[in-house]
Amino acid sequence: MGCVFSLPEDRRDAAERAPAARDTSFIEKMKKTGKNIIVFYGSQTGTGEEFANRLSKDAQRYGMKGMAADPEEYEMAELARLSQIENSLAIFCMATYGEGDPTDNAQDFYDWLQEIDDEDLSGLNYTVFALGNKTYEHYNAMGKYVDKRLEELGAKRIFDLGLGDDDGNLEEDFVSWREQFWPSVCEHFGVEASGDDSSIRQYELKEHTDLNMNKVYSGEMGRLKSFEVQKPPYDSKNPFLAPVTVNRKLNKAGDRHLMHVELDITGSKIRYDSGDHVAVFPTNDSAMVNKLGQILGVDLDVVISLNNLDEESNKKHPFPCPTTYRTALTHYLDISQPPRTNVLYELAQYASDPKDQENMRRMSSSSPEGKALYHSWVQGACRNILAILEDMPSLRPPVDHLCELLPRLQARYYSIASSSKVHPDRISICAVVVEYETPTGRTNKGVATNWLKNKLATDNGHKSTVPMFIRKSQFRLPFKATNPVIMIGPGTGIAPFMGFIQERGWLKEQGKEVGETVLYFGCRYKNEDYIYQEELEAAEKKGVLTQLNIAFSRDQEQKVYVQHLLKNSKEHLWKLIHSDNAHIYVCGDAKNMAKDVQTALQDIAEELGSMTRTQATDYVKKLMTKGRYSQDVWT
């Protein structure tokens, strides 16, 4: 198995921002601080924000001054006035989320771009770098839209749209784009492209010796002590601590660990619908944190603050401060992902062996040898920061600079496996524990799934809790209960369908007329990982599930997957889809399964609808645009 890059996207917390009464004018801020470049980010997992910070730092290397900005915090109509600032440029690092949607923090900006027609942006110089994943239907839709829309409004594109593909190598795409982007900007503004190579610190360290510990963050996302005194509403900046009431292993055998976890949301006023996502904030493995402290020779319990050197910045700290190194490395920083090239570049100066220093600089360059070395030694070998420090004994950076450079630890999103109609005070999660051996012989463990696995219902008499909030989704049962539903979800992709089945059963009990409810589920072996077998068979017996189709992929010589089962019942499926207005839902792996299912449905439309290939493809696409074909897929 390759490295697991988990990229779920979060929003920043209040603790890192200036007070609410701040100015929403980015023009005034830029004038006040002598900035000429602004980098807006649309970010759901933090990567877009990370890239924006790197570009604003770059500007300094080329004798310009940049600032990274969250479009949600500013009045975006001011883009029309950016030409008041000499040699100004707006860069947009825009991630696409879900089914071609903007990220949460770019939603208002997107709405504004769609609504305005009379805005003249002719004085605006801009460029866009888009973050997406080719596996998904709407690859980089948001970045492409912003790029096209700004041009339509009269703005001047000064460098080509960059397309980053997280299915390939997002970091490499960004580095290559950036390498060509800056010389082009320098040429455009007639600036000498003398890129200064020195490391630039963004934050300065302050150690606190006599601070009252009540003033120190211990893992909260926003308000200090918010975990002790909980106040609704709950969201990404103020998660609810939900007690774990059930944590059971679902599979009967095999070397994997599939689990069903239930969270109690009684009294939280949290509402959810079937198909929504629950976001949880995991913590890093304490053994890894301790090892980092040992290797760097630091006392992890020192209380520190990292303060932004740019006093005008909205982001006062990289994570909630004051806090301890231990808390930062446990709750706030991602220490499990292979570090990106900018981290290696900035840390290179601390390697005492010139050869290590040279290799680190090479890996962060855009030369073919450098890219190949980074790809094999860091990404291919799945080396996280701890592994890099272990394998490079000459590299011993100051812990505060490391904490400044590491990305934020993100919330992880899971499809909710329950229905609020049946369980208003309970949220179920179905997940598989990620654990694999890397090419260097180490064992890498998925941060969130291993943390969840250890959240036992009662731990030495204490209740285990999980910081969580809800993210609404478009994955919804049809408004009319009489519409048939076709659910396709192998493995843990069954999660939202457990909620759908509960809800259809509840509707039936209310005396409502409920359409056909068909499930296609897949697992490896019937006697090993047929999860929720009892519940599914009971639902079939009651007539809630009108059809239960299961592909046991490895129980026979030829592998059988869900897409094969679709073909086996094609006549019935075609009737449900074409004549009975059925809604189709696909959940699980985006890379292979979701594509294969889509192809199978196109084949069925072509054959039974007597269509050409093009017509069949368009037919399935139209189901998507009409909201009758929904996907909740991940890579």
C-alpha positions in Angstrom: 0.0 0.0 0.0 1.3 3.5 -0.8 1.3 6.4 1.6 -2.0 7.6 2.9 -2.2 11.3 2.3 -5.3 12.3 4.2 -6.5 15.7 3.1 -9.7 16.6 4.8 -10.1 20.5 4.9 -10.8 22.7 7.9 -11.5 26.2 8.9 -9.4 28.3 11.1 -10.2 29.1 14.7 -10.9 32.3 16.5 -7.8 32.0 18.6 -5.6 32.7 15.6 -7.5 35.7 14.5 -7.8 39.3 15.4 -11.0 40.5 17.3 -14.3 40.4 15.4 -14.4 44.2 15.0 -11.5 44.1 12.5 -11.5 45.9 9.2 -12.8 44.0 6.2 -10.9 46.2 3.8 -7.9 44.4 2.3 -7.0 47.5 0.2 -6.6 49.6 3.4 -4.6 46.9 5.0 -2.3 46.6 1.9 -1.8 50.4 1.7 -1.0 50.6 5.4 1.6 47.8 5.3 3.0 48.5 1.9 1.9 45.2 0.4 1.3 44.9 -3.4 0.5 41.2 -3.7 -2.5 39.5 -2.0 -3.0 35.7 -2.1 -6.6 34.6 -1.5 -7.2 31.0 -0.6 -10.2 28.7 -0.9 -9.2 25.9 1.4 -11.0 22.9 3.0 -8.1 20.8 4.2 -5.6 23.5 4.8 -3.5 22.8 1.6 -4.8 25.8 -0.3 -4.0 28.0 2.7 -0.6 26.5 3.0 0.2 27.2 -0.7 -1.1 30.8 -0.3 1.3 31.3 2.7 4.2 30.0 0.6 3.4 32.4 -2.3 3.1 35.4 0.0 6.4 34.5 1.6 7.9 34.1 -1.9 7.0 37.7 -2.8 9.4 38.9 -0.2 12.2 36.9 -1.9 11.6 38.9 -5.1 11.6 42.3 -3.4 7.8 42.6 -3.2 5.4 42.3 -0.3 2.6 39.8 -0.1 -0.2 38.8 2.3 -2.3 35.6 2.4 -6.0 36.3 2.9 -9.2 34.3 3.6 -11.9 35.7 1.2 -14.5 35.1 4.0 -12.8 37.8 6.1 -12.8 40.5 3.4 -15.0 42.6 1.2 -14.2 41.0 -2.2 -16.0 43.7 -4.2 -12.8 45.7 -3.4 -11.0 43.8 -6.1 -12.1 46.6 -8.4 -10.0 49.0 -6.4 -6.8 46.9 -6.3 -5.4 49.0 -9.2 -5.0 51.9 -6.7 -1.9 50.0 -5.5 1.0 50.2 -7.8 2.3 46.9 -9.3 -0.5 45.1 -7.6 -1.5 41.5 -8.1 -4.2 39.1 -6.7 -3.3 35.4 -6.7 -6.1 32.9 -6.0 -5.2 29.4 -4.6 -8.6 27.8 -5.0 -9.4 24.2 -3.9 -12.5 22.4 -5.2 -14.5 20.4 -2.7 -17.2 17.7 -3.0 -18.9 17.6 -6.4 -17.2 20.6 -7.9 -18.2 22.9 -5.1 -16.3 25.9 -3.6 -14.7 25.3 -0.1 -16.7 26.6 2.8 -14.6 29.7 3.2 -14.9 30.6 -0.5 -18.7 30.1 -0.8 -19.6 33.8 -0.4 -16.9 34.8 -2.9 -18.3 32.3 -5.4 -21.8 33.6 -4.9 -20.6 37.1 -5.4 -18.8 36.2 -8.7 -22.0 34.6 -9.9 -24.3 37.5 -9.0 -22.3 40.4 -10.3 -22.6 41.6 -13.9 -21.9 45.3 -13.8 -18.6 45.1 -11.9 -15.6 46.3 -14.0 -12.4 44.6 -12.9 -10.3 46.0 -15.8 -7.6 47.3 -13.5 -7.1 43.9 -11.7 -4.0 41.8 -12.4 -4.6 38.2 -11.4 -3.6 34.6 -11.6 -5.1 31.3 -10.3 -3.6 28.1 -9.0 -6.3 25.4 -8.7 -6.2 22.5 -6.3 -8.2 19.4 -7.2 -8.1 15.7 -7.9 -8.5 14.1 -11.4 -10.4 11.2 -9.9 -13.4 13.4 -9.4 -15.9 14.3 -12.0 -15.6 18.0 -11.7 -11.8 18.3 -11.7 -10.7 21.7 -10.4 -14.1 23.2 -11.2 -13.7 26.1 -8.7 -10.2 27.2 -9.9 -11.3 27.1 -13.5 -14.5 29.0 -12.7 -12.6 31.8 -10.9 -10.0 32.0 -13.7 -12.7 32.3 -16.4 -15.1 34.6 -14.5 -12.4 37.2 -13.5 -11.4 37.4 -17.2 -15.1 37.9 -18.2 -15.3 40.8 -15.8 -12.4 42.5 -17.5 -9.5 41.5 -15.2 -6.1 40.8 -16.7 -4.6 37.3 -16.4 -0.9 37.8 -16.1 0.0 34.1 -15.8 -1.7 30.9 -16.9 -4.0 29.0 -14.7 -2.1 26.3 -12.7 -3.9 22.9 -12.2 -2.8 20.9 -9.2 -3.8 17.2 -9.2 -3.8 15.5 -5.8 -4.4 12.1 -7.5 -0.9 12.6 -9.2 1.5 14.8 -7.3 -0.1 18.1 -6.1 3.2 19.3 -4.5 5.1 18.8 -7.7 2.4 20.5 -9.8 2.6 23.5 -7.5 6.4 23.7 -7.4 6.6 23.5 -11.2 3.9 26.2 -11.7 5.5 28.5 -9.1 8.9 28.1 -10.6 7.6 29.6 -13.9 5.2 32.0 -12.3 7.7 34.2 -10.4 10.0 35.0 -13.3 6.9 35.9 -15.4 5.7 38.2 -12.6 9.1 39.9 -12.3 9.1 40.4 -16.1 5.6 41.8 -16.0 6.4 44.4 -13.3 9.9 45.0 -14.6 11.4 43.8 -11.3 14.8 42.1 -11.1 14.2 38.4 -10.5 17.0 38.0 -8.0 15.2 35.6 -5.7 16.7 35.8 -2.2 17.3 32.2 -1.0 17.5 32.9 2.7 15.0 31.4 5.1 12.3 33.9 6.1 10.7 33.5 9.6 7.1 34.4 9.8 6.7 34.0 13.6 8.9 34.8 16.6 9.2 32.6 19.7 8.2 33.9 23.1 8.7 31.6 26.1 6.5 32.1 29.1 8.0 31.4 32.5 5.4 32.6 34.9 2.1 32.3 33.0 -1.0 31.1 34.9 -1.9 27.7 33.4 -5.5 28.8 33.1 -4.4 31.1 30.2 -2.7 28.2 28.3 -4.4 26.3 25.5 -4.6 22.6 25.9 -6.1 21.5 22.6 -9.1 23.8 22.2 -9.8 24.9 18.6 -11.1 28.4 19.4 -12.2 29.8 22.8 -9.9 29.1 25.7 -11.5 26.5 28.1 -14.2 25.7 25.5 -13.8 22.0 26.3 -14.5 22.6 30.0 -17.4 25.0 29.6 -19.3 23.9 26.4 -21.6 26.3 24.8 -23.6 25.8 21.5 -23.7 26.4 18.6 -21.0 23.8 17.7 -18.8 24.1 14.6 -15.2 23.8 13.4 -14.1 26.5 15.8 -16.2 25.2 18.7 -16.5 21.4 18.5 -18.7 19.5 20.9 -17.1 16.8 23.1 -19.3 13.8 22.4 -19.0 10.8 24.7 -18.3 7.5 23.0 -21.1 5.0 23.9 -20.2 2.1 21.6 -16.9 1.1 19.9 -17.1 -2.4 18.4 -15.2 -4.3 15.8 -17.4 -5.1 12.9 -15.4 -7.8 11.0 -15.4 -11.4 12.2 -11.9 -12.3 11.0 -9.1 -11.1 8.7 -6.2 -8.8 9.4 -8.1 -5.5 9.1 -10.0 -3.7 11.9 -13.4 -2.3 10.7 -15.2 -0.5 13.5 -18.5 0.9 14.4 -18.4 3.9 16.8 -21.3 5.7 18.3 -21.2 9.3 19.7 -23.7 10.7 22.1 -24.9 14.2 21.2 -27.6 14.4 23.9 -28.2 18.0 25.0 -25.9 19.5 22.4 -28.7 20.9 20.2 -26.8 19.4 17.3 -29.0 18.4 14.3 -28.1 16.2 11.4 -29.7 14.6 8.4 -28.9 11.2 6.9 -26.1 11.7 4.4 -24.3 14.4 6.4 -20.7 14.2 7.5 -19.4 14.2 11.0 -16.0 15.9 11.4 -13.7 14.8 14.3 -10.5 16.4 15.6 -8.0 13.6 16.2 -4.8 13.8 18.2 -1.4 12.5 17.3 0.2 9.4 18.8 1.9 10.4 22.1 4.8 8.0 21.4 5.6 9.9 18.2 5.4 13.2 20.0 7.7 12.0 22.8 10.2 10.7 20.2 10.3 14.1 18.4 11.0 15.8 21.8 13.8 13.3 22.5 15.4 13.7 19.1 15.3 17.4 19.3 16.4 17.5 22.9 13.6 19.7 24.1 11.4 20.0 27.1 8.0 19.6 25.5 6.2 21.2 28.5 7.6 24.6 28.1 4.9 27.2 27.5 5.4 29.2 24.4 3.7 31.6 21.9 4.7 32.0 18.2 3.8 35.6 17.4 3.4 36.8 13.8 6.1 39.3 12.9 3.6 41.1 10.7 1.6 42.8 13.3 -1.2 43.7 10.9 -1.9 40.1 9.9 -5.2 38.6 10.9 -3.4 35.5 11.8 -1.6 36.3 15.0 -0.3 32.7 15.6 0.0 29.5 13.5 -2.1 27.7 16.1 -3.8 28.7 19.4 -1.2 30.3 21.7 0.1 30.4 24.4 0.4 26.6 24.6 3.1 24.0 25.2 5.2 22.2 22.5 3.6 19.0 23.6 0.1 20.3 23.0 1.1 21.9 19.6 2.6 18.6 18.4 -0.3 16.5 19.8 -3.3 18.6 18.9 -2.4 21.3 16.4 0.3 20.1 14.0 0.4 17.3 11.4 3.4 15.2 12.1 2.3 12.1 10.2 2.2 13.3 6.6 5.4 13.3 4.5 6.4 17.0 4.7 6.1 19.2 1.6 9.2 20.6 -0.2 9.0 24.0 1.4 9.5 22.5 4.9 12.7 20.7 3.7 13.9 23.9 2.1 13.5 25.9 5.2 15.0 23.2 7.5 18.0 22.5 5.3 20.1 25.2 7.0 20.0 23.2 10.2 21.7 20.2 8.8 25.4 20.1 10.0 26.4 17.7 7.2 26.8 19.7 4.0 25.7 16.6 2.0 22.4 16.4 3.9 21.9 20.2 3.4 22.5 19.8 -0.3 20.1 16.9 -0.6 17.4 18.7 1.2 17.8 21.8 -1.0 17.8 19.6 -4.1 14.6 17.8 -3.0 12.8 21.2 -2.7 14.0 22.4 -6.2 12.1 21.8 -9.4 15.0 20.1 -11.2 14.1 16.6 -12.5 16.8 15.0 -10.1 15.4 17.0 -7.2 11.8 16.0 -7.9 12.8 12.3 -8.3 14.7 12.3 -5.0 11.8 13.9 -3.2 9.4 11.5 -4.8 11.4 8.4 -3.8 13.1 9.4 -0.5 10.1 11.3 1.0 6.8 10.4 -0.7 7.5 6.9 -2.0 9.2 5.9 1.3 6.3 7.5 3.3 8.8 9.4 5.5 7.1 11.7 8.0 9.1 14.4 9.9 10.1 11.9 12.6 11.4 9.4 10.1 13.4 12.2 8.3 15.0 13.3 11.6 15.8 9.6 12.4 17.4 9.0 9.0 19.3 12.3 8.9 21.2 12.5 12.2 22.8 15.8 11.2 19.5 17.5 10.9 18.5 19.0 14.3 16.3 22.1 13.7 15.0 24.3 16.5 11.7 23.0 17.6 10.0 26.4 17.3 10.9 26.7 13.6 9.7 23.2 13.0 6.4 24.1 14.7 6.1 27.2 12.4 6.5 25.1 9.3 4.4 22.0 9.9 0.9 22.1 8.5 -2.1 22.2 10.8 -3.6 18.9 11.9 -7.0 18.7 10.1 -10.4 17.5 11.1 -11.3 14.2 9.5 -14.7 13.7 7.9 -16.8 10.5 8.0 -20.2 9.8 6.4 -22.7 9.4 9.2 -24.0 5.8 9.5 -27.3 6.5 11.3 -30.6 8.4 10.8 -31.6 11.3 13.1 -35.2 10.3 12.7 -34.4 7.0 14.5 -31.4 8.2 16.6 -31.7 12.0 17.2 -29.1 11.8 20.0 -26.7 9.5 18.4 -24.2 9.7 15.5 -22.6 6.5 14.2 -19.3 6.2 12.4 -18.1 3.3 10.3 -14.4 3.2 9.5 -11.5 1.0 8.8 -8.3 1.4 10.8 -5.4 2.4 8.6 -2.0 0.8 9.3 0.7 -0.3 6.8 4.4 -1.0 6.6 6.5 1.6 4.7 9.4 0.8 2.3 11.8 1.7 5.2 10.3 -1.0 7.4 8.4 1.3 9.7 4.7 1.0 10.6 2.7 4.0 9.7 -0.7 4.4 11.3 -3.6 6.5 10.2 -3.9 9.4 12.7 -7.7 9.5 13.1 -8.6 5.8 12.8 -6.1 4.6 15.3 -7.1 7.4 17.7 -10.8 6.4 17.2 -10.0 2.7 17.7 -8.6 3.5 21.2 -11.6 5.6 22.2 -13.3 2.9 24.3 -16.8 3.5 25.7 -15.4 3.5 29.3 -11.8 3.9 29.9 -10.9 3.2 33.5 -14.2 4.5 34.6 -13.8 7.7 32.5 -16.0 8.4 29.5 -13.9 8.8 26.3 -14.9 11.9 24.3 -14.4 13.0 20.7 -14.4 16.7 19.6 -16.8 16.8 16.7 -19.1 19.0 14.6 -21.4 18.4 11.6 -20.9 19.3 8.0 -24.0 19.4 5.9 -23.9 17.5 2.6 -25.9 17.3 -0.6 -26.2 13.5 -0.2 -29.9 13.4 0.5 -32.7 10.9 0.3 -35.3 11.9 -2.3 -37.9 14.4 -1.1 -40.7 11.9 -2.1 -40.5 8.7 -0.2 -42.2 6.9 -3.1 -39.1 7.4 -5.3 -37.0 4.2 -5.5 -33.5 4.4 -4.2 -30.5 2.5 -5.5 -27.5 2.5 -3.1 -24.1 1.3 -4.2 -21.4 1.2 -1.4 -18.8 -1.5 -0.9 -16.7 -1.6 2.3 -17.1 1.3 4.6 -18.9 3.0 1.7 -22.0 1.4 3.3 -21.9 4.0 6.1 -24.5 6.6 4.8 -26.7 3.8 3.6 -27.1 2.4 7.1 -28.7 5.8 7.8 -30.8 5.7 4.7 -32.1 2.2 5.5 -33.0 3.2 9.0 -34.8 6.2 7.7 -36.8 4.3 5.0 -37.8 1.8 7.7 -38.9 4.7 10.0 -41.0 6.2 7.1 -42.6 2.8 6.6 -43.5 2.6 10.3 -45.1 6.0 10.0 -47.5 4.5 7.4 -45.9 6.3 4.5 -45.7 4.6 1.1 -42.0 3.9 0.5 -40.5 3.2 -3.0 -38.2 0.3 -3.7 -35.0 0.4 -1.7 -32.1 -1.5 -3.4 -28.6 -2.0 -1.9 -25.4 -3.2 -3.7 -22.8 -3.9 -1.1 -19.4 -5.5 -1.5 -16.7 -7.0 0.8 -13.9 -9.5 0.5 -15.2 -12.7 2.2 -18.7 -13.6 3.5 -17.3 -15.1 6.7 -14.8 -12.3 7.3 -15.8 -8.7 6.6 -19.6 -8.9 5.7 -20.2 -5.9 8.1 -23.7 -5.1 9.4 -24.9 -8.6 8.2 -27.5 -8.9 10.9 -28.9 -5.4 10.4 -29.0 -5.8 6.6 -30.7 -9.2 6.7 -33.2 -8.0 9.2 -34.1 -5.0 7.0 -34.5 -7.3 4.0 -36.8 -9.6 6.1 -39.0 -6.6 7.1 -39.2 -5.5 3.5 -37.4 -2.2 4.1 -34.6 -3.4 1.8 -36.5 -4.7 -1.2 -33.2 -6.1 -2.7 -30.0 -6.9 -1.0 -27.2 -7.6 -3.5 -23.8 -8.6 -2.1 -20.5 -9.0 -4.0 -18.0 -11.2 -2.1 -15.0 -10.3 -4.2 -12.6 -13.0 -3.1 -14.9 -15.9 -2.2 -14.5 -17.4 -5.7 -11.7 -17.6 -8.3 -12.9 -14.6 -10.4 -13.2 -11.4 -8.4 -16.8 -10.1 -8.3 -17.4 -6.4 -7.5 -20.6 -4.3 -7.1 -20.4 -3.1 -10.8 -20.7 -6.8 -11.9 -23.9 -7.2 -9.8 -25.4 -4.1 -11.5 -25.0 -5.8 -14.9 -26.7 -9.0 -13.5 -29.9 -7.1 -12.6 -29.7 -4.6 -15.5 -33.4 -5.0 -16.7 -34.8 -4.2 -13.2 -32.3 -1.4 -12.7 -33.1 0.2 -16.0 -36.8 0.1 -15.2 -36.2 1.8 -11.8 -34.0 4.5 -13.3 -35.7 5.2 -16.6 -39.4 4.6 -15.8 -39.7 5.0 -12.0 -37.5 8.1 -11.4 -35.1 6.2 -9.0 -32.3 8.1 -7.3 -28.8 6.5 -7.4 -26.3 6.9 -4.6 -22.6 5.8 -4.8 -20.4 5.9 -1.7 -16.8 4.8 -1.3 -13.6 4.7 -3.4 -13.5 7.4 -6.0 -10.5 6.1 -8.0 -11.8 2.8 -9.3 -15.2 1.8 -7.9 -17.1 5.0 -8.6 -15.7 5.2 -12.1 -16.5 1.5 -12.8 -20.1 1.9 -11.5 -20.6 4.9 -13.7 -19.3 3.0 -16.7 -21.6 0.0 -15.8 -24.6 2.4 -15.7 -23.6 3.9 -19.0 -23.4 0.4 -20.5 -26.9 -0.4 -19.3 -28.3 2.8 -20.7 -26.6 2.1 -24.0 -27.9 -1.4 -24.2 -31.4 -1.2 -22.8 -32.1 2.4 -23.8 -30.9 1.8 -27.4 -28.5 4.7 -27.2 -25.2 5.5 -28.7 -22.2 5.7 -26.3 -22.3 9.5 -26.3 -26.0 9.5 -25.6 -25.6 7.0 -22.8 -22.8 9.1 -21.3 -24.9 12.3 -21.5 -27.9 10.4 -20.0 -25.9 9.5 -16.9 -24.4 13.0 -16.7 -27.9 14.5 -16.8 -29.0 12.3 -13.9 -26.1 13.9 -12.0 -27.1 17.5 -12.8 -30.7 16.7 -11.9 -29.6 15.5 -8.5 -30.7 11.9 -9.2 -27.2 10.5 -9.2 -25.2 11.5 -6.0 -21.7 10.5 -5.0 -20.0 10.6 -1.6 -16.6 9.4 -2.6 -13.0 9.8 -1.4 -9.5 8.8 -2.5 
